[in-house]
């Protein structure tokens, strides 16, 4: 949990998100995010790339559930993407939960 507790700046969040997203098995998609991805014709790979190379444009901040939340923006595959995500920890380590996807 130490790395997550150290999130105080967008840059520190970008570094941690990139590190976590390097292993796509640590990126999970909420049902809402899956619906938005289908509507906007965005693939899992585009989301992973956004997380790996994007810029934190909002956050990190603690949401109402106490989790660290961010918005990450990137330009990939000819389109601008914005990913709303939560950085969390479980018994297997750090993970990212994608909450929503915007264009």
Backbone as XML, in Angstrom:
<?xml version="1.0"?>
<chain id="A" units="angstrom">
  <residue number="1" name="UNK">
    <atom name="N" x="0.810" y="-1.197" z="0.000"/>
    <atom name="CA" x="0.000" y="0.000" z="0.000"/>
    <atom name="C" x="0.851" y="1.257" z="0.000"/>
  </residue>
  <residue number="2" name="UNK">
    <atom name="N" x="2.131" y="1.140" z="0.252"/>
    <atom name="CA" x="3.011" y="2.288" z="0.364"/>
    <atom name="C" x="3.025" y="3.195" z="-0.844"/>
  </residue>
  <residue number="3" name="UNK">
    <atom name="N" x="3.092" y="2.617" z="-2.049"/>
    <atom name="CA" x="3.135" y="3.442" z="-3.246"/>
    <atom name="C" x="1.869" y="4.265" z="-3.400"/>
  </residue>
  <residue number="4" name="UNK">
    <atom name="N" x="0.728" y="3.661" z="-3.109"/>
    <atom name="CA" x="-0.537" y="4.383" z="-3.255"/>
    <atom name="C" x="-0.619" y="5.521" z="-2.252"/>
  </residue>
  <residue number="5" name="UNK">
    <atom name="N" x="-0.161" y="5.295" z="-1.044"/>
    <atom name="CA" x="-0.218" y="6.348" z="-0.031"/>
    <atom name="C" x="0.650" y="7.542" z="-0.416"/>
  </residue>
  <residue number="6" name="UNK">
    <atom name="N" x="1.627" y="7.336" z="-1.293"/>
    <atom name="CA" x="2.512" y="8.410" z="-1.724"/>
    <atom name="C" x="1.960" y="9.248" z="-2.865"/>
  </residue>
  <residue number="7" name="UNK">
    <atom name="N" x="0.712" y="9.023" z="-3.254"/>
    <atom name="CA" x="0.128" y="9.788" z="-4.356"/>
    <atom name="C" x="-0.280" y="11.179" z="-3.872"/>
  </residue>
  <residue number="8" name="UNK">
    <atom name="N" x="0.464" y="12.159" z="-4.299"/>
    <atom name="CA" x="0.120" y="13.520" z="-3.909"/>
    <atom name="C" x="0.121" y="14.468" z="-5.092"/>
  </residue>
  <residue number="9" name="UNK">
    <atom name="N" x="0.714" y="14.036" z="-6.203"/>
    <atom name="CA" x="0.803" y="14.901" z="-7.376"/>
    <atom name="C" x="0.376" y="14.119" z="-8.615"/>
  </residue>
  <residue number="10" name="UNK">
    <atom name="N" x="-0.039" y="14.830" z="-9.670"/>
    <atom name="CA" x="-0.353" y="14.138" z="-10.919"/>
    <atom name="C" x="0.832" y="13.328" z="-11.439"/>
  </residue>
  <residue number="11" name="UNK">
    <atom name="N" x="2.040" y="13.858" z="-11.286"/>
    <atom name="CA" x="3.224" y="13.148" z="-11.783"/>
    <atom name="C" x="3.430" y="11.826" z="-11.044"/>
  </residue>
  <residue number="12" name="UNK">
    <atom name="N" x="3.291" y="11.828" z="-9.719"/>
    <atom name="CA" x="3.453" y="10.578" z="-8.969"/>
    <atom name="C" x="2.376" y="9.574" z="-9.372"/>
  </residue>
  <residue number="13" name="UNK">
    <atom name="N" x="1.165" y="10.049" z="-9.657"/>
    <atom name="CA" x="0.092" y="9.165" z="-10.111"/>
    <atom name="C" x="0.413" y="8.588" z="-11.488"/>
  </residue>
  <residue number="14" name="UNK">
    <atom name="N" x="0.919" y="9.428" z="-12.398"/>
    <atom name="CA" x="1.281" y="8.951" z="-13.745"/>
    <atom name="C" x="2.313" y="7.832" z="-13.669"/>
  </residue>
  <residue number="15" name="UNK">
    <atom name="N" x="3.325" y="8.016" z="-12.836"/>
    <atom name="CA" x="4.365" y="6.993" z="-12.707"/>
    <atom name="C" x="3.798" y="5.672" z="-12.193"/>
  </residue>
  <residue number="16" name="UNK">
    <atom name="N" x="2.952" y="5.748" z="-11.167"/>
    <atom name="CA" x="2.380" y="4.530" z="-10.602"/>
    <atom name="C" x="1.410" y="3.868" z="-11.583"/>
  </residue>
  <residue number="17" name="UNK">
    <atom name="N" x="0.586" y="4.655" z="-12.247"/>
    <atom name="CA" x="-0.369" y="4.109" z="-13.223"/>
    <atom name="C" x="0.368" y="3.409" z="-14.350"/>
  </residue>
  <residue number="18" name="UNK">
    <atom name="N" x="1.416" y="4.024" z="-14.857"/>
    <atom name="CA" x="2.216" y="3.419" z="-15.927"/>
    <atom name="C" x="2.793" y="2.086" z="-15.463"/>
  </residue>
  <residue number="19" name="UNK">
    <atom name="N" x="3.302" y="2.055" z="-14.256"/>
    <atom name="CA" x="3.896" y="0.828" z="-13.698"/>
    <atom name="C" x="2.845" y="-0.278" z="-13.560"/>
  </residue>
  <residue number="20" name="UNK">
    <atom name="N" x="1.670" y="0.063" z="-13.036"/>
    <atom name="CA" x="0.619" y="-0.937" z="-12.865"/>
    <atom name="C" x="0.108" y="-1.410" z="-14.230"/>
  </residue>
  <residue number="21" name="UNK">
    <atom name="N" x="-0.150" y="-0.472" z="-15.144"/>
    <atom name="CA" x="-0.732" y="-0.810" z="-16.448"/>
    <atom name="C" x="0.230" y="-1.588" z="-17.345"/>
  </residue>
  <residue number="22" name="UNK">
    <atom name="N" x="1.513" y="-1.645" z="-16.970"/>
    <atom name="CA" x="2.462" y="-2.454" z="-17.739"/>
    <atom name="C" x="2.057" y="-3.927" z="-17.718"/>
  </residue>
  <residue number="23" name="UNK">
    <atom name="N" x="1.302" y="-4.333" z="-16.707"/>
    <atom name="CA" x="0.751" y="-5.686" z="-16.616"/>
    <atom name="C" x="-0.763" y="-5.567" z="-16.792"/>
  </residue>
  <residue number="24" name="UNK">
    <atom name="N" x="-1.251" y="-5.838" z="-17.994"/>
    <atom name="CA" x="-2.677" y="-5.644" z="-18.287"/>
    <atom name="C" x="-3.588" y="-6.485" z="-17.394"/>
  </residue>
  <residue number="25" name="UNK">
    <atom name="N" x="-3.060" y="-7.527" z="-16.770"/>
    <atom name="CA" x="-3.855" y="-8.343" z="-15.850"/>
    <atom name="C" x="-4.213" y="-7.571" z="-14.580"/>
  </residue>
  <residue number="26" name="UNK">
    <atom name="N" x="-3.571" y="-6.422" z="-14.375"/>
    <atom name="CA" x="-3.845" y="-5.603" z="-13.198"/>
    <atom name="C" x="-4.805" y="-4.451" z="-13.513"/>
  </residue>
  <residue number="27" name="UNK">
    <atom name="N" x="-5.357" y="-4.456" z="-14.741"/>
    <atom name="CA" x="-6.312" y="-3.422" z="-15.152"/>
    <atom name="C" x="-7.674" y="-4.089" z="-15.309"/>
  </residue>
  <residue number="28" name="UNK">
    <atom name="N" x="-8.655" y="-3.570" z="-14.588"/>
    <atom name="CA" x="-10.003" y="-4.118" z="-14.601"/>
    <atom name="C" x="-10.977" y="-3.060" z="-15.106"/>
  </residue>
  <residue number="29" name="UNK">
    <atom name="N" x="-12.080" y="-3.498" z="-15.683"/>
    <atom name="CA" x="-13.056" y="-2.594" z="-16.278"/>
    <atom name="C" x="-14.400" y="-2.745" z="-15.579"/>
  </residue>
  <residue number="30" name="UNK">
    <atom name="N" x="-14.947" y="-1.634" z="-15.099"/>
    <atom name="CA" x="-16.288" y="-1.673" z="-14.512"/>
    <atom name="C" x="-17.292" y="-1.953" z="-15.623"/>
  </residue>
  <residue number="31" name="UNK">
    <atom name="N" x="-18.472" y="-2.387" z="-15.237"/>
    <atom name="CA" x="-19.506" y="-2.641" z="-16.255"/>
    <atom name="C" x="-19.861" y="-1.342" z="-16.978"/>
  </residue>
  <residue number="32" name="UNK">
    <atom name="N" x="-19.869" y="-0.225" z="-16.266"/>
    <atom name="CA" x="-20.138" y="1.072" z="-16.899"/>
    <atom name="C" x="-19.079" y="1.386" z="-17.954"/>
  </residue>
  <residue number="33" name="UNK">
    <atom name="N" x="-17.811" y="1.139" z="-17.624"/>
    <atom name="CA" x="-16.725" y="1.403" z="-18.574"/>
    <atom name="C" x="-16.879" y="0.533" z="-19.823"/>
  </residue>
  <residue number="34" name="UNK">
    <atom name="N" x="-17.257" y="-0.729" z="-19.658"/>
    <atom name="CA" x="-17.434" y="-1.624" z="-20.807"/>
    <atom name="C" x="-18.538" y="-1.125" z="-21.734"/>
  </residue>
  <residue number="35" name="UNK">
    <atom name="N" x="-19.631" y="-0.626" z="-21.148"/>
    <atom name="CA" x="-20.721" y="-0.064" z="-21.955"/>
    <atom name="C" x="-20.218" y="1.150" z="-22.724"/>
  </residue>
  <residue number="36" name="UNK">
    <atom name="N" x="-19.511" y="2.053" z="-22.054"/>
    <atom name="CA" x="-18.994" y="3.267" z="-22.705"/>
    <atom name="C" x="-17.975" y="2.915" z="-23.797"/>
  </residue>
  <residue number="37" name="UNK">
    <atom name="N" x="-17.165" y="1.894" z="-23.556"/>
    <atom name="CA" x="-16.184" y="1.468" z="-24.556"/>
    <atom name="C" x="-16.893" y="0.977" z="-25.819"/>
  </residue>
  <residue number="38" name="UNK">
    <atom name="N" x="-17.949" y="0.186" z="-25.645"/>
    <atom name="CA" x="-18.704" y="-0.283" z="-26.814"/>
    <atom name="C" x="-19.343" y="0.888" z="-27.547"/>
  </residue>
  <residue number="39" name="UNK">
    <atom name="N" x="-19.970" y="1.800" z="-26.809"/>
    <atom name="CA" x="-20.629" y="2.958" z="-27.415"/>
    <atom name="C" x="-19.642" y="3.823" z="-28.198"/>
  </residue>
  <residue number="40" name="UNK">
    <atom name="N" x="-18.432" y="3.946" z="-27.680"/>
    <atom name="CA" x="-17.442" y="4.857" z="-28.271"/>
    <atom name="C" x="-16.421" y="4.132" z="-29.143"/>
  </residue>
  <residue number="41" name="UNK">
    <atom name="N" x="-16.625" y="2.819" z="-29.307"/>
    <atom name="CA" x="-15.749" y="2.005" z="-30.151"/>
    <atom name="C" x="-14.281" y="2.137" z="-29.739"/>
  </residue>
  <residue number="42" name="UNK">
    <atom name="N" x="-14.053" y="1.905" z="-28.453"/>
    <atom name="CA" x="-12.717" y="1.969" z="-27.861"/>
    <atom name="C" x="-12.357" y="0.570" z="-27.375"/>
  </residue>
  <residue number="43" name="UNK">
    <atom name="N" x="-11.143" y="0.137" z="-27.650"/>
    <atom name="CA" x="-10.708" y="-1.206" z="-27.273"/>
    <atom name="C" x="-9.961" y="-1.207" z="-25.933"/>
  </residue>
  <residue number="44" name="UNK">
    <atom name="N" x="-9.835" y="-2.406" z="-25.377"/>
    <atom name="CA" x="-9.050" y="-2.578" z="-24.147"/>
    <atom name="C" x="-7.629" y="-2.065" z="-24.351"/>
  </residue>
  <residue number="45" name="UNK">
    <atom name="N" x="-7.050" y="-2.398" z="-25.497"/>
    <atom name="CA" x="-5.670" y="-1.998" z="-25.781"/>
    <atom name="C" x="-5.530" y="-0.476" z="-25.802"/>
  </residue>
  <residue number="46" name="UNK">
    <atom name="N" x="-6.501" y="0.221" z="-26.377"/>
    <atom name="CA" x="-6.438" y="1.684" z="-26.380"/>
    <atom name="C" x="-6.462" y="2.233" z="-24.953"/>
  </residue>
  <residue number="47" name="UNK">
    <atom name="N" x="-7.266" y="1.627" z="-24.100"/>
    <atom name="CA" x="-7.331" y="2.069" z="-22.702"/>
    <atom name="C" x="-6.004" y="1.805" z="-22.000"/>
  </residue>
  <residue number="48" name="UNK">
    <atom name="N" x="-5.444" y="0.623" z="-22.210"/>
    <atom name="CA" x="-4.149" y="0.282" z="-21.591"/>
    <atom name="C" x="-3.082" y="1.273" z="-22.039"/>
  </residue>
  <residue number="49" name="UNK">
    <atom name="N" x="-3.035" y="1.563" z="-23.324"/>
    <atom name="CA" x="-2.032" y="2.523" z="-23.836"/>
    <atom name="C" x="-2.248" y="3.916" z="-23.248"/>
  </residue>
  <residue number="50" name="UNK">
    <atom name="N" x="-3.497" y="4.308" z="-23.106"/>
    <atom name="CA" x="-3.804" y="5.603" z="-22.487"/>
    <atom name="C" x="-3.267" y="5.643" z="-21.059"/>
  </residue>
  <residue number="51" name="UNK">
    <atom name="N" x="-3.486" y="4.579" z="-20.319"/>
    <atom name="CA" x="-2.998" y="4.522" z="-18.940"/>
    <atom name="C" x="-1.470" y="4.518" z="-18.879"/>
  </residue>
  <residue number="52" name="UNK">
    <atom name="N" x="-0.836" y="3.852" z="-19.843"/>
    <atom name="CA" x="0.627" y="3.751" z="-19.830"/>
    <atom name="C" x="1.315" y="5.049" z="-20.231"/>
  </residue>
  <residue number="53" name="UNK">
    <atom name="N" x="0.697" y="5.826" z="-21.093"/>
    <atom name="CA" x="1.395" y="6.991" z="-21.647"/>
    <atom name="C" x="0.678" y="8.319" z="-21.433"/>
  </residue>
  <residue number="54" name="UNK">
    <atom name="N" x="-0.509" y="8.286" z="-20.841"/>
    <atom name="CA" x="-1.321" y="9.491" z="-20.731"/>
    <atom name="C" x="-0.878" y="10.437" z="-19.629"/>
  </residue>
  <residue number="55" name="UNK">
    <atom name="N" x="-1.572" y="11.547" z="-19.588"/>
    <atom name="CA" x="-1.326" y="12.615" z="-18.621"/>
    <atom name="C" x="-2.492" y="12.679" z="-17.643"/>
  </residue>
  <residue number="56" name="UNK">
    <atom name="N" x="-2.192" y="12.726" z="-16.361"/>
    <atom name="CA" x="-3.240" y="12.892" z="-15.353"/>
    <atom name="C" x="-3.716" y="14.338" z="-15.417"/>
  </residue>
  <residue number="57" name="UNK">
    <atom name="N" x="-4.994" y="14.515" z="-15.759"/>
    <atom name="CA" x="-5.557" y="15.857" z="-15.902"/>
    <atom name="C" x="-6.475" y="16.235" z="-14.751"/>
  </residue>
  <residue number="58" name="UNK">
    <atom name="N" x="-6.828" y="15.245" z="-13.940"/>
    <atom name="CA" x="-7.613" y="15.519" z="-12.740"/>
    <atom name="C" x="-7.204" y="14.510" z="-11.677"/>
  </residue>
  <residue number="59" name="UNK">
    <atom name="N" x="-6.922" y="15.007" z="-10.499"/>
    <atom name="CA" x="-6.499" y="14.124" z="-9.415"/>
    <atom name="C" x="-4.990" y="14.114" z="-9.301"/>
  </residue>
  <residue number="60" name="UNK">
    <atom name="N" x="-4.485" y="13.228" z="-8.483"/>
    <atom name="CA" x="-5.203" y="12.222" z="-7.724"/>
    <atom name="C" x="-5.934" y="12.824" z="-6.530"/>
  </residue>
  <residue number="61" name="UNK">
    <atom name="N" x="-7.128" y="12.288" z="-6.278"/>
    <atom name="CA" x="-7.895" y="12.701" z="-5.113"/>
    <atom name="C" x="-8.595" y="11.477" z="-4.538"/>
  </residue>
  <residue number="62" name="UNK">
    <atom name="N" x="-8.930" y="11.552" z="-3.265"/>
    <atom name="CA" x="-9.667" y="10.471" z="-2.614"/>
    <atom name="C" x="-11.149" y="10.649" z="-2.954"/>
  </residue>
  <residue number="63" name="UNK">
    <atom name="N" x="-11.763" y="9.607" z="-3.500"/>
    <atom name="CA" x="-13.187" y="9.682" z="-3.805"/>
    <atom name="C" x="-14.007" y="9.354" z="-2.556"/>
  </residue>
  <residue number="64" name="UNK">
    <atom name="N" x="-15.322" y="9.295" z="-2.697"/>
    <atom name="CA" x="-16.186" y="9.091" z="-1.530"/>
    <atom name="C" x="-15.998" y="7.724" z="-0.881"/>
  </residue>
  <residue number="65" name="UNK">
    <atom name="N" x="-15.359" y="6.789" z="-1.602"/>
    <atom name="CA" x="-15.091" y="5.457" z="-1.049"/>
    <atom name="C" x="-13.695" y="5.358" z="-0.433"/>
  </residue>
  <residue number="66" name="UNK">
    <atom name="N" x="-12.938" y="6.467" z="-0.494"/>
    <atom name="CA" x="-11.596" y="6.482" z="0.076"/>
    <atom name="C" x="-10.509" y="6.004" z="-0.871"/>
  </residue>
  <residue number="67" name="UNK">
    <atom name="N" x="-10.869" y="5.725" z="-2.136"/>
    <atom name="CA" x="-9.885" y="5.277" z="-3.128"/>
    <atom name="C" x="-9.303" y="6.466" z="-3.882"/>
  </residue>
  <residue number="68" name="UNK">
    <atom name="N" x="-8.078" y="6.300" z="-4.373"/>
    <atom name="CA" x="-7.441" y="7.333" z="-5.177"/>
    <atom name="C" x="-8.038" y="7.301" z="-6.581"/>
  </residue>
  <residue number="69" name="UNK">
    <atom name="N" x="-8.535" y="8.433" z="-7.050"/>
    <atom name="CA" x="-9.178" y="8.516" z="-8.358"/>
    <atom name="C" x="-8.454" y="9.534" z="-9.229"/>
  </residue>
  <residue number="70" name="UNK">
    <atom name="N" x="-8.423" y="9.261" z="-10.539"/>
    <atom name="CA" x="-7.760" y="10.133" z="-11.503"/>
    <atom name="C" x="-8.531" y="10.130" z="-12.817"/>
  </residue>
  <residue number="71" name="UNK">
    <atom name="N" x="-8.297" y="11.157" z="-13.604"/>
    <atom name="CA" x="-8.654" y="11.161" z="-15.018"/>
    <atom name="C" x="-7.339" y="11.218" z="-15.781"/>
  </residue>
  <residue number="72" name="UNK">
    <atom name="N" x="-7.212" y="10.353" z="-16.784"/>
    <atom name="CA" x="-6.001" y="10.278" z="-17.592"/>
    <atom name="C" x="-6.388" y="10.561" z="-19.034"/>
  </residue>
  <residue number="73" name="UNK">
    <atom name="N" x="-5.698" y="11.508" z="-19.673"/>
    <atom name="CA" x="-5.955" y="11.858" z="-21.068"/>
    <atom name="C" x="-4.772" y="11.452" z="-21.933"/>
  </residue>
  <residue number="74" name="UNK">
    <atom name="N" x="-5.090" y="10.987" z="-23.149"/>
    <atom name="CA" x="-4.048" y="10.650" z="-24.122"/>
    <atom name="C" x="-4.641" y="10.696" z="-25.515"/>
  </residue>
  <residue number="75" name="UNK">
    <atom name="N" x="-3.775" y="10.850" z="-26.489"/>
    <atom name="CA" x="-4.162" y="10.807" z="-27.895"/>
    <atom name="C" x="-3.627" y="9.502" z="-28.464"/>
  </residue>
  <residue number="76" name="UNK">
    <atom name="N" x="-4.535" y="8.597" z="-28.868"/>
    <atom name="CA" x="-4.143" y="7.297" z="-29.405"/>
    <atom name="C" x="-5.063" y="6.905" z="-30.538"/>
  </residue>
  <residue number="77" name="UNK">
    <atom name="N" x="-4.515" y="6.237" z="-31.505"/>
    <atom name="CA" x="-5.288" y="5.687" z="-32.626"/>
    <atom name="C" x="-6.160" y="6.748" z="-33.285"/>
  </residue>
  <residue number="78" name="UNK">
    <atom name="N" x="-5.617" y="7.945" z="-33.408"/>
    <atom name="CA" x="-6.329" y="9.023" z="-34.083"/>
    <atom name="C" x="-7.447" y="9.660" z="-33.288"/>
  </residue>
  <residue number="79" name="UNK">
    <atom name="N" x="-7.490" y="9.417" z="-32.005"/>
    <atom name="CA" x="-8.541" y="10.028" z="-31.202"/>
    <atom name="C" x="-8.054" y="10.376" z="-29.799"/>
  </residue>
  <residue number="80" name="UNK">
    <atom name="N" x="-8.693" y="11.393" z="-29.228"/>
    <atom name="CA" x="-8.414" y="11.756" z="-27.844"/>
    <atom name="C" x="-9.245" y="10.861" z="-26.942"/>
  </residue>
  <residue number="81" name="UNK">
    <atom name="N" x="-8.616" y="10.337" z="-25.908"/>
    <atom name="CA" x="-9.310" y="9.505" z="-24.927"/>
    <atom name="C" x="-9.126" y="10.100" z="-23.547"/>
  </residue>
  <residue number="82" name="UNK">
    <atom name="N" x="-10.153" y="9.955" z="-22.737"/>
    <atom name="CA" x="-10.072" y="10.307" z="-21.320"/>
    <atom name="C" x="-10.587" y="9.098" z="-20.562"/>
  </residue>
  <residue number="83" name="UNK">
    <atom name="N" x="-9.791" y="8.637" z="-19.620"/>
    <atom name="CA" x="-10.136" y="7.468" z="-18.815"/>
    <atom name="C" x="-10.269" y="7.905" z="-17.361"/>
  </residue>
  <residue number="84" name="UNK">
    <atom name="N" x="-11.424" y="7.633" z="-16.783"/>
    <atom name="CA" x="-11.618" y="7.845" z="-15.360"/>
    <atom name="C" x="-11.327" y="6.531" z="-14.657"/>
  </residue>
  <residue number="85" name="UNK">
    <atom name="N" x="-10.430" y="6.547" z="-13.686"/>
    <atom name="CA" x="-10.004" y="5.293" z="-13.059"/>
    <atom name="C" x="-9.719" y="5.475" z="-11.583"/>
  </residue>
  <residue number="86" name="UNK">
    <atom name="N" x="-9.706" y="4.342" z="-10.890"/>
    <atom name="CA" x="-9.368" y="4.277" z="-9.480"/>
    <atom name="C" x="-8.127" y="3.410" z="-9.345"/>
  </residue>
  <residue number="87" name="UNK">
    <atom name="N" x="-7.214" y="3.837" z="-8.483"/>
    <atom name="CA" x="-6.032" y="3.040" z="-8.154"/>
    <atom name="C" x="-6.311" y="2.402" z="-6.806"/>
  </residue>
  <residue number="88" name="UNK">
    <atom name="N" x="-6.211" y="1.078" z="-6.754"/>
    <atom name="CA" x="-6.585" y="0.356" z="-5.546"/>
    <atom name="C" x="-5.548" y="-0.727" z="-5.253"/>
  </residue>
  <residue number="89" name="UNK">
    <atom name="N" x="-5.672" y="-1.341" z="-4.119"/>
    <atom name="CA" x="-4.774" y="-2.418" z="-3.700"/>
    <atom name="C" x="-5.611" y="-3.558" z="-3.154"/>
  </residue>
  <residue number="90" name="UNK">
    <atom name="N" x="-5.201" y="-4.783" z="-3.488"/>
    <atom name="CA" x="-5.813" y="-5.956" z="-2.867"/>
    <atom name="C" x="-4.691" y="-6.901" z="-2.456"/>
  </residue>
  <residue number="91" name="UNK">
    <atom name="N" x="-5.037" y="-8.122" z="-2.090"/>
    <atom name="CA" x="-4.019" y="-9.067" z="-1.615"/>
    <atom name="C" x="-2.973" y="-9.395" z="-2.673"/>
  </residue>
  <residue number="92" name="UNK">
    <atom name="N" x="-3.274" y="-9.130" z="-3.945"/>
    <atom name="CA" x="-2.320" y="-9.399" z="-5.026"/>
    <atom name="C" x="-1.485" y="-8.173" z="-5.396"/>
  </residue>
  <residue number="93" name="UNK">
    <atom name="N" x="-1.750" y="-7.040" z="-4.759"/>
    <atom name="CA" x="-0.979" y="-5.828" z="-5.046"/>
    <atom name="C" x="-1.839" y="-4.723" z="-5.640"/>
  </residue>
  <residue number="94" name="UNK">
    <atom name="N" x="-1.171" y="-3.779" z="-6.273"/>
    <atom name="CA" x="-1.860" y="-2.630" z="-6.845"/>
    <atom name="C" x="-2.624" y="-3.027" z="-8.098"/>
  </residue>
  <residue number="95" name="UNK">
    <atom name="N" x="-3.748" y="-2.322" z="-8.327"/>
    <atom name="CA" x="-4.547" y="-2.553" z="-9.528"/>
    <atom name="C" x="-5.228" y="-1.250" z="-9.922"/>
  </residue>
  <residue number="96" name="UNK">
    <atom name="N" x="-5.693" y="-1.222" z="-11.155"/>
    <atom name="CA" x="-6.434" y="-0.079" z="-11.673"/>
    <atom name="C" x="-7.821" y="-0.565" z="-12.063"/>
  </residue>
  <residue number="97" name="UNK">
    <atom name="N" x="-8.822" y="0.182" z="-11.667"/>
    <atom name="CA" x="-10.188" y="-0.108" z="-12.082"/>
    <atom name="C" x="-10.655" y="1.053" z="-12.949"/>
  </residue>
  <residue number="98" name="UNK">
    <atom name="N" x="-10.916" y="0.763" z="-14.221"/>
    <atom name="CA" x="-11.402" y="1.780" z="-15.152"/>
    <atom name="C" x="-12.882" y="1.984" z="-14.874"/>
  </residue>
  <residue number="99" name="UNK">
    <atom name="N" x="-13.261" y="3.228" z="-14.567"/>
    <atom name="CA" x="-14.644" y="3.555" z="-14.232"/>
    <atom name="C" x="-15.443" y="3.999" z="-15.441"/>
  </residue>
  <residue number="100" name="UNK">
    <atom name="N" x="-14.811" y="4.797" z="-16.309"/>
    <atom name="CA" x="-15.500" y="5.310" z="-17.487"/>
    <atom name="C" x="-14.487" y="5.692" z="-18.558"/>
  </residue>
  <residue number="101" name="UNK">
    <atom name="N" x="-14.992" y="5.843" z="-19.768"/>
    <atom name="CA" x="-14.172" y="6.209" z="-20.914"/>
    <atom name="C" x="-14.896" y="7.306" z="-21.680"/>
  </residue>
  <residue number="102" name="UNK">
    <atom name="N" x="-14.177" y="8.381" z="-22.003"/>
    <atom name="CA" x="-14.758" y="9.494" z="-22.744"/>
    <atom name="C" x="-13.885" y="9.797" z="-23.943"/>
  </residue>
  <residue number="103" name="UNK">
    <atom name="N" x="-14.473" y="10.420" z="-24.933"/>
    <atom name="CA" x="-13.731" y="10.856" z="-26.109"/>
    <atom name="C" x="-13.773" y="12.357" z="-26.184"/>
  </residue>
</chain>
